[in-house]
Each structure stands twice: as C-alpha cells, then as structure tokens.
C-alpha cells in the first residue's frame, strides 16, 4: 500500500526540559552528531508532509533558528502562555489553517482549513525513525481512523501516560499524575506520537479544558473525546520500546546516544565495514563508510566524514568532516575539515586543521600539524613539523623539525615549495617565499628569499670547534673528566689550542682553579659528583653503574 502524504506533521519542541539542568534547550542537545530536534525533523520530513510545523516557547529564538537552519521549509509556531501539549497542537493548527487559507486562491471568498491526516510527534525521541512513522500513518489511513496512537509496553511504566482499554478497544490515555493505583499497574504506555484527522483534532481541542492535576491542556484528552463520540480510535504498538523513548535528563541522553551508536555500527558492519571494538568506536549518523573500511578501537568519526573503500582508521583517531580516500591509513590523528587522498598515510599523533589536503600516496607523519595547506601526491612531511598556509609539490620531502612561518603579526602569508624538492631538517620557511622544483636546502637553514629550481640554499655559517674548551672552562666537572678519559688522560690543551679560544685571550677570564671559572661553571662543578663516588641511592632512577649486569 502506498503511503498517504500527511497534511501536516507537528513537532512539539516548546518544553523547558528542566531535568536536563542546562542552559541549552533540551531539544538542541545532540546524540549521533545531530540534535534531538534534528532527528525528529529528519524523520518527519521523510513522510513527505504538505506542511511541517515546529512548536516553540522555551528559548524560542534559539530553537526556531536551529529548526530553520536544519529545514528552511518548516513553519515556526509560537505557543502562548497556556500550558500543555494540547494547547501546543492547537496553536499549530491555527497557524497551519492560516497557511492553508493563504495558499488558496479563493481564500477571500471561502473558509479553507487544513484537511487530512496530521502527525503529531515529540521533539525529544531521537530513535523514532521514518519507517515507524510511515507504518503508523498507513494503519491510520487503512482503517479510516479518527485517532491512531503509537504505544509500546515496558516493564517500568512510571512517569508515562497509560493506555486505557475496554474489551481491547482504546478508550483513553491517563497521565501518571492523574492515574489511579489500578491504572498505574498498566504497562502499555503512550509514546506521544499520534495521527489525527485534522477536523476531529480541531473540534476536540476546542472542548479540552485544564481540569487535571497539572492544570494543562492535555493532547491525550482528544483520544477519550473521540472515543466518546463514537469515532474510530486505534493503537499501533511497537515492540522496540527504545524507538519511542524520550529524553528527559542527561542519563537518558547518554543511554540513547549509546544505543543509537550501537545500532549505527551494527548496520555498518552488516554493510561490510569492520569495527574491531564497537564498544570503543563512535560514528555519527551522517558519516559515510565504504565497504572494507576498518575502524580500530578509539576511533570517533563525526559530522559528514567520508571514508573510502579499504581505508583503515585508528586506533585513537578523531575526525570531523574529513574525507579519507580509498586505501588510506589514519593513525592516532585528530582532524577536521581536511582531505586525505587515496593511499595516503597520516600519523601517528598528527593534527589536521581546516584546509589540510594530502595528495595520493602522500605522508603526514609523527607530530606534524597541517593547516590550510596542500601537500602533493607522494610528498612527505614525516616528523615534528608545522605546515601552515603552504603548497608543497609532488614527491617533495620536508625534513624534520621544520616550521612554515606564515604569520608576521598582522597577516598570514603563503609558502610554495615545488615538486621533488628536498629540504633539510630544522628549516624555517619565512613566508612569503618560494622554493623551486628540485631545489635543496641545508639543515638548519632559514629560507627568507626565493630559491630557484635546482639550487641549494644554506644560511648557516661555518662551524667553529674550540678544542680543549671543556678542560679549561669546566675543570672538575663530569664532562671534563669524561673528556680527559677520552683524550687518554690529557689534562691541558697545547698553546695552539689556547690561541683558538677567544676566552683564553681574555686576561679576566684566564687562570686556573675555581676562582677563574664563571659562576655557571662553578655551579656546575659544585653539583658534579664523580660516578665512582655516587651512592646507589643518589643515582638517577633507572641508570646503571659500571659493573651492573643489566647495563
């Protein structure tokens, strides 16, 4: 049987949610990467309603803005000061009737009302899916019901409205606070999900008062009113009670979040994804995974992350809105709004910031941070490097401990390194600067000027070695004793070595003994205790002394 398009779906999102104890409106709390209201709107829109309304009151502006951001076709309805779900739906009907009249060319001459089935659902039941709603709507249409209510049976019904039956027929719903002791023993509960005939709903709500324990206009009273008027009222029960469980506090939020994740992973595993440890893996509902993807423990995939066929993610990896190509490997990495092409390798301990792009077969290695940068196919940034605002050509290798210096204190600038270049370790690329194709840079180079293709850039001066400096300037220290042993017992440098030491030429610095040492050298000498005289309980933890068998 084809699905009848509902005249409208009304999502109730006006409640304060005091038990959440949060400044954030209850329906804006998230599980599975989507707000509670977002889950409800996704299920509602899948029914193809002619109109979709969201009723708001508490934190009205925040909830309304979120709803329209998710679905710009929603009608925002403000509930007035009269409390209760019945009043919320009555406000929605008024707005929907006005919209129906406004959409009719003959509205000026005739009264036009919303006609047909109206689905009413809560905004805090995140596991309620479109399939369940569709079955409820089909049953309502097939039986020509005035009211169809979705129910479930639970072991602990405390806090829920109970379904009242006579001879098996549904005759009403009683709220927990208004129920008798006998009625509270009923285990079939109301899920706050209904389909009403619009005309029946409109007429019944005009007769519902606030004569109850909470002084509210109950939507549930419509069920009893329709029954008393001899109209067909039915209940459709779902066995999976978690589908219709609402969120009232953070305990329920966490529990339903875990259940949603379990169901999400179960479906992905059935679709050909390997999840090594589902209890330690979290995947949002909008993530897309190809077959033969492997998710290792500690993996969290958020937002609209997409992972290509055969890729391996984890362990201990968090990605948000990241595209991972086929066959890529991402290990112990934190990333957002980045793209890693097919066959690439990232991590461990990499940090991908927005705009990071790694080409096919490329590598982002250990303790590498990348931001707003393109790293070409086959290019490698293996170790301890920051790449910000840069373009790196294919096949290029960036040496360890390099920094792309992109910020001058006022503006960001870009560095461009060509294809198949080789840059040394501990390089500083002071942007804006360009290193040409096939160019080399020496270790410790600060690149401030463009390097032509095929050139070698070296900015460091010649190394100076002052022989015997430790023996003269740090006598009596452990370093001096080690040097003396290595030099075969030589205690003093020759005159030529003295001449090469600028300190030796300074009369104020010359001399022997502690009095001639600098304050730093005297302090180092005072701290030094020869290893042969160091008591065992004063040695560095974990160190081994000469003669130890476990050296």
C-alpha positions in Angstrom: 0.0 0.0 0.0 1.4 3.4 -1.0 1.9 6.0 1.8 -0.6 8.7 2.0 1.0 12.1 2.2 0.1 13.7 5.6 -1.5 17.1 5.5 1.0 18.2 8.2 3.5 17.0 10.7 3.6 18.9 14.0 6.8 18.5 16.1 6.5 19.6 19.7 9.6 21.5 20.9 8.3 24.0 23.4 9.1 22.3 26.6 11.7 23.7 29.1 13.3 20.4 29.9 14.2 21.3 33.5 15.6 17.9 34.3 18.4 18.4 31.8 19.7 21.2 34.2 21.2 23.0 31.2 21.2 26.5 29.6 20.9 24.7 26.3 17.3 23.9 25.3 16.6 20.2 25.7 15.8 19.6 22.0 19.2 21.1 21.0 21.2 18.6 22.9 22.9 16.1 20.5 23.4 12.4 20.0 25.0 10.8 17.0 26.1 14.2 15.6 22.6 15.5 15.4 20.3 17.4 17.8 17.3 15.7 19.2 15.2 18.1 17.2 17.3 17.3 14.1 16.5 13.6 14.4 12.8 14.4 14.7 12.8 16.8 11.7 14.6 14.2 9.6 12.0 11.5 10.3 9.1 13.9 9.9 10.4 15.3 6.5 10.8 11.7 5.2 7.0 11.3 5.3 6.6 14.0 2.7 4.2 16.2 4.6 2.5 19.1 2.8 3.5 21.2 5.8 5.9 20.8 8.7 5.5 22.8 11.8 7.7 23.1 14.9 6.0 24.5 18.1 8.4 26.6 20.2 8.3 28.5 23.5 11.2 28.0 25.9 14.4 29.6 24.4 12.2 30.3 21.5 14.7 32.2 19.3 17.5 29.5 19.7 15.1 26.6 18.9 13.5 28.4 16.0 16.8 29.4 14.5 18.1 25.8 14.8 14.9 24.4 13.2 15.0 26.7 10.2 18.7 26.1 9.7 18.0 22.4 9.5 15.0 22.7 7.3 14.1 26.1 5.7 10.6 24.8 4.9 9.4 24.5 8.5 6.7 26.7 9.9 7.6 28.0 13.3 4.6 28.2 15.7 4.7 30.1 19.0 2.9 28.5 21.9 1.2 31.1 24.1 1.2 31.1 27.9 -1.5 28.4 28.2 0.4 25.2 29.1 0.1 21.7 27.8 0.7 19.6 24.7 -3.0 20.1 23.6 -2.5 23.9 23.6 0.7 23.5 21.6 -1.1 21.5 18.9 -4.0 23.9 18.9 -1.6 26.8 18.2 0.0 24.7 15.4 -3.4 24.0 13.9 -4.3 27.7 13.9 -1.1 28.5 12.1 -1.5 25.7 9.6 -5.1 26.6 8.9 -3.9 30.2 8.2 -1.2 28.9 5.9 -3.8 26.7 4.1 -6.1 29.7 3.5 -3.2 31.8 2.3 -2.2 29.2 -0.2 -5.8 29.1 -1.7 -6.7 31.5 -4.4 -10.3 31.6 -3.3 -9.4 32.2 0.4 -11.1 35.6 0.3 -14.5 34.1 -0.6 -14.4 30.8 1.3 -13.3 29.3 4.6 -10.4 27.0 4.0 -9.0 24.6 6.6 -6.3 22.1 6.8 -7.7 18.7 5.7 -6.4 15.2 6.1 -4.1 13.3 8.5 -2.0 15.3 10.9 1.0 13.5 12.5 2.0 14.8 16.0 5.3 13.8 17.5 7.7 14.9 20.3 10.9 16.6 19.5 12.9 14.5 22.0 12.5 11.0 20.7 15.7 10.6 18.6 15.5 6.9 17.7 12.0 7.3 16.3 12.5 6.7 12.6 10.6 7.5 9.4 9.8 3.8 8.9 7.9 3.5 12.2 6.0 6.8 11.5 5.1 5.5 8.0 3.6 2.3 9.4 1.6 4.4 11.9 0.3 6.6 9.1 -0.5 3.6 6.8 -2.6 2.0 9.6 -4.4 5.2 10.3 -5.3 5.6 6.6 -6.2 2.0 6.0 -8.6 1.8 9.0 -10.0 5.3 8.3 -9.3 6.2 12.0 -10.1 9.4 13.7 -7.2 8.9 16.0 -4.3 6.5 15.9 -1.8 6.4 18.8 1.6 4.8 18.8 2.1 2.7 22.0 4.7 0.3 23.5 4.8 -2.0 26.5 7.5 -1.6 29.1 8.4 -3.3 32.4 8.7 0.0 34.3 6.0 2.4 33.1 6.5 5.0 35.8 6.2 8.5 34.5 4.4 7.7 31.3 0.8 8.0 30.3 -1.1 4.7 30.4 -3.3 3.4 27.6 -6.8 2.7 28.8 -8.7 -0.2 27.0 -12.2 -1.7 27.3 -12.7 -5.0 25.7 -9.4 -4.4 23.8 -10.5 -1.1 22.3 -8.6 2.1 23.2 -10.9 4.4 25.2 -8.4 6.9 26.5 -5.0 7.8 27.9 -4.4 8.8 31.5 -1.3 10.6 32.7 0.8 9.2 35.6 -0.2 12.0 38.0 -3.9 11.6 37.3 -3.9 7.8 37.3 -5.5 5.6 40.0 -3.4 2.9 41.7 -5.0 0.3 39.5 -4.3 2.3 36.3 -0.7 2.7 37.3 -0.2 -1.1 37.0 -0.9 -0.9 33.2 2.3 -1.4 31.3 1.2 -0.2 27.9 2.2 3.4 27.6 1.6 6.4 25.3 4.6 7.4 23.2 3.4 11.0 22.5 3.2 10.1 18.8 -0.2 10.2 17.0 -2.0 10.6 13.7 -5.2 12.6 13.9 -7.8 13.5 11.4 -7.4 17.3 11.1 -11.2 18.0 11.5 -11.5 15.7 14.5 -8.4 17.2 16.1 -9.6 20.8 15.6 -13.1 20.1 17.0 -11.9 18.1 20.0 -9.2 20.6 21.1 -12.0 23.2 21.3 -13.6 21.1 24.1 -10.5 20.2 26.1 -10.1 22.1 29.4 -7.4 22.2 32.1 -9.2 20.2 34.7 -6.3 17.9 35.7 -3.5 17.7 38.3 -1.1 19.9 36.3 -3.6 22.4 35.1 -2.6 21.8 31.5 -4.4 21.3 28.2 -3.7 17.6 27.6 -3.5 16.4 24.0 -4.2 12.9 25.3 -7.8 14.1 26.2 -8.5 14.1 22.5 -8.3 10.3 22.5 -11.1 9.9 25.1 -13.2 12.6 23.4 -13.0 10.9 20.0 -14.0 7.5 21.6 -17.0 9.0 23.4 -18.2 10.5 20.2 -18.1 7.0 18.6 -15.2 7.8 16.3 -12.7 5.0 15.4 -9.7 5.1 17.8 -6.9 2.6 17.4 -3.4 1.9 18.8 -0.4 0.6 17.0 2.1 -0.9 19.3 5.9 -1.2 18.7 7.9 -4.0 20.3 11.1 -2.0 20.3 10.4 0.5 23.1 13.7 2.3 22.7 12.5 3.6 19.3 10.0 5.7 21.1 11.8 6.5 24.3 12.1 10.2 25.1 15.0 12.2 26.7 14.2 13.9 30.0 17.6 14.1 31.6 21.3 13.5 30.8 21.2 9.9 31.9 18.7 9.1 29.2 20.6 11.3 26.7 23.7 9.2 27.2 21.9 5.9 27.2 20.0 6.7 24.0 23.3 8.1 22.5 25.0 4.8 23.2 22.1 2.8 21.8 22.0 4.9 18.6 25.7 4.4 18.1 25.3 0.6 18.7 22.6 0.5 16.0 24.7 2.7 13.6 27.7 0.4 13.9 25.7 -2.7 13.6 24.3 -1.5 10.3 27.7 -0.5 9.0 29.1 -3.9 9.9 26.3 -5.6 8.0 27.2 -3.4 5.1 30.8 -4.6 5.0 32.7 -2.4 7.5 35.0 -4.0 10.1 34.6 -2.5 13.6 37.2 -4.2 15.8 35.7 -3.0 19.1 32.2 -1.5 18.8 32.2 -0.5 22.5 35.2 1.8 21.8 34.1 3.2 18.5 31.7 6.1 17.8 30.3 7.0 14.4 27.8 9.8 13.8 24.7 9.2 11.8 25.7 11.3 8.8 29.1 9.7 8.4 29.6 7.6 5.2 31.7 4.5 5.1 32.6 2.3 2.1 33.0 -1.4 2.2 36.1 -3.0 3.7 36.8 0.1 5.8 38.4 -0.9 9.1 37.7 1.1 12.3 40.2 0.3 15.1 39.5 0.9 18.8 39.2 4.5 20.0 38.0 5.8 16.6 35.5 8.7 16.6 34.0 9.8 13.2 31.9 12.9 13.4 29.9 15.2 11.2 30.0 14.4 7.5 33.2 12.4 7.5 33.5 10.1 4.4 35.9 7.2 4.3 36.8 5.4 1.1 37.0 1.7 0.4 39.7 -0.3 2.2 40.8 2.6 4.4 41.9 2.0 7.9 41.1 4.5 10.7 42.6 4.3 14.2 43.4 3.4 16.8 42.6 6.6 18.8 41.6 8.8 16.0 39.0 11.6 15.9 37.9 13.0 12.6 35.2 15.6 11.9 34.1 16.5 8.4 37.2 14.8 6.9 37.3 13.0 3.6 39.6 9.9 3.6 40.4 8.3 0.3 40.4 4.6 -0.6 43.2 2.6 1.0 44.4 5.4 3.2 45.6 4.9 6.7 45.0 7.3 9.5 46.6 6.5 12.9 46.2 8.4 16.2 45.2 11.6 14.5 42.9 14.5 15.3 41.5 16.2 12.3 38.7 18.5 11.0 37.6 19.7 7.6 40.6 18.1 5.8 41.1 15.7 2.9 43.4 12.7 2.7 43.5 11.2 -0.8 43.8 7.5 -1.7 46.7 5.6 -0.4 48.0 8.3 1.8 49.3 7.8 5.4 48.7 10.1 8.3 50.0 9.9 11.9 50.6 8.8 14.5 50.0 11.9 16.5 49.1 14.2 13.6 46.9 17.3 13.8 44.9 18.2 10.8 43.3 21.6 10.9 40.8 23.0 8.4 42.1 23.2 4.8 44.7 20.4 5.2 44.9 18.4 2.0 47.2 15.4 1.4 47.6 14.0 -2.1 47.7 10.4 -3.2 50.4 8.3 -1.6 51.5 11.2 0.5 52.6 11.1 4.1 51.9 13.3 7.1 53.9 11.8 9.9 54.5 11.9 13.6 53.8 15.2 15.5 53.0 17.1 12.3 50.4 19.9 12.2 48.9 20.9 8.9 46.6 23.9 8.4 45.3 25.4 5.1 48.0 23.6 3.1 48.2 21.4 0.0 50.7 18.5 0.2 51.1 17.0 -3.3 51.0 13.4 -4.4 53.8 11.3 -3.0 55.1 14.2 -0.9 56.2 13.5 2.6 56.2 15.5 5.8 57.5 12.8 8.2 58.3 14.3 11.5 57.9 17.2 14.0 56.8 19.9 11.6 54.3 22.7 11.3 52.9 23.3 7.8 50.6 26.3 7.6 49.4 28.2 4.6 51.6 26.3 2.1 51.7 24.4 -1.2 54.1 21.5 -1.4 54.7 19.9 -4.8 54.5 16.2 -5.6 57.4 14.0 -4.5 58.9 16.6 -2.2 60.3 15.6 1.2 60.3 18.1 4.1 63.0 17.5 6.7 62.2 17.0 10.4 61.6 19.9 12.8 60.7 22.4 10.0 58.3 25.3 10.5 56.4 27.2 7.8 56.5 30.7 9.3 53.3 32.0 8.0 52.3 34.9 10.3 54.1 38.3 10.5 52.0 39.5 13.4 49.4 41.2 11.1 48.7 38.9 8.2 49.1 35.3 7.0 51.4 34.6 4.1 51.9 31.5 1.9 54.9 29.4 1.2 55.3 27.5 -2.0 57.7 24.5 -2.4 58.0 22.9 -5.8 58.0 19.3 -6.9 60.7 16.8 -5.9 62.4 19.3 -3.6 64.5 18.1 -0.6 64.5 20.4 2.4 66.8 19.8 5.3 66.0 19.3 9.0 65.3 22.3 11.2 64.4 24.6 8.3 62.4 27.8 8.8 60.4 29.0 5.7 59.6 32.6 6.3 56.6 33.4 4.1 56.0 34.7 1.5 58.7 32.6 0.0 59.1 30.1 -2.9 61.4 27.1 -3.2 61.6 25.9 -6.8 61.3 22.4 -8.3 64.1 20.1 -7.4 65.7 22.5 -5.1 67.6 21.5 -1.9 68.1 23.3 1.4 70.7 22.5 4.1 69.9 21.5 7.6 69.3 24.5 9.9 68.5 26.8 7.0 66.2 29.9 7.4 64.8 30.5 4.0 63.9 34.1 3.6 64.4 34.5 -0.1 63.2 32.5 -3.0 65.3 29.5 -4.0 65.5 28.9 -7.8 64.8 25.4 -9.2 67.7 23.0 -8.7 69.5 25.4 -6.4 70.9 24.6 -2.9 70.1 27.1 -0.1 72.3 27.2 3.0 72.0 30.0 5.5 74.2 28.8 8.4 77.8 29.9 8.8 80.9 27.6 9.1 81.1 25.6 12.3 83.7 26.6 14.8 85.3 24.0 17.0 87.4 25.1 20.0 89.5 22.1 21.2 90.0 21.7 24.9 87.4 24.2 25.9 85.7 21.9 28.4 89.0 21.0 30.1 89.8 24.7 30.5 86.5 26.2 31.3 84.8 23.3 33.1 87.5 21.6 35.1 86.4 19.2 37.8 83.0 18.6 36.1 81.8 15.2 34.9 82.1 16.4 31.4 85.7 17.4 31.9 86.6 14.0 33.4 84.9 12.2 30.6 86.7 14.3 28.0 90.0 13.7 29.8 89.5 9.9 29.7 88.6 10.0 26.0 91.7 12.1 25.3 93.9 9.5 27.0 94.4 11.4 30.2 95.4 14.7 28.7 94.6 17.4 31.1 95.7 20.6 29.3 95.4 21.7 25.7 98.5 22.9 23.9 99.3 26.5 23.1 97.8 26.4 19.7 94.5 25.3 21.1 94.7 28.1 23.7 95.1 30.6 20.9 91.9 29.4 19.2 89.8 30.0 22.3 88.6 33.6 22.5 88.1 33.2 26.2 91.8 32.2 26.7 92.8 35.6 25.2 90.8 37.5 27.8 93.0 38.2 30.8 90.0 38.5 33.0 88.9 35.0 32.0 92.3 33.3 32.2 93.6 31.4 35.2 93.3 28.1 36.8 91.2 26.7 39.6 87.7 27.5 40.8 88.4 31.2 41.2 88.9 31.6 37.5 85.7 29.9 36.5 82.5 31.6 35.5 79.6 31.5 38.1 77.9 29.0 35.8 81.0 26.8 35.6 81.5 26.9 39.4 77.9 25.9 40.0 78.2 23.0 37.5 81.4 21.9 39.2 79.8 22.1 42.6 76.9 19.9 41.5 79.2 17.3 39.8 80.0 14.2 41.8 82.2 11.5 40.1 80.1 8.4 39.3 82.6 6.2 41.2 81.7 8.1 44.4 78.0 8.4 43.8 76.0 6.4 46.5 73.5 4.0 44.9 70.6 5.8 46.5 71.7 9.1 44.9 71.9 7.8 41.3 69.4 8.8 38.7 66.5 6.3 38.8 66.8 3.8 36.0 70.6 4.5 35.4 73.1 1.7 35.6 76.6 2.0 37.1 79.8 0.4 35.8 79.8 -3.3 36.6 76.0 -3.7 36.6 75.0 -6.9 34.9 71.9 -5.3 33.4 73.5 -2.4 31.5 
